[in-house]
Amino acid sequence: MSKEKIMITVEQTGSPIRRPADQKATLIGLGLRGIRSRKTLEDNPSTRGMIRKIQHLVKIVEDK
């Protein structure tokens, strides 16, 4: 059986200005570079943890 990867699309909604360095690094780690930028990522526990850490700066646009 082949497992289908579940993907999630994340959009940056807030600015990293005046945020701690670890939150800026998390945005970069997710591949988000500016407000309204979107990135489709594999839905796994590490990605969910990163999103949870900066939940005030991003939103989940689409779950597949």
LINQUI-V382630 format. One line per field, one symbol per residue. phi: phi as a letter, one per 30 degrees, with the letter a starting at -180 (. if undefined). psi: psi as a letter, one per 30 degrees, with the letter a starting at -180 (. if undefined). burial: I if it has 24 or more other ideal C-beta (glycine too) atoms within 12 Angstrom, else O. A space follows every 50 residues. Layout:
# LINQUI-V382630
phi = ???
psi = ???
burial = ???
This chain:
# LINQUI-V382630
phi = .ccdddcbccbdcbcddiceedddddedddiccadidbbcbddbeddddd dddcddcbbddacb
psi = kkkkkklkkkkkflkgkhlleeeeeeeeefgkflkgklkklkjleeeeee eeehfffllkekk.
burial = OOOOOOOIIIIIOOOIOOOOOOIOOIIOOIOIOOOOOOIOIOOOOOIOOI IOOIOOIIOIOOOO
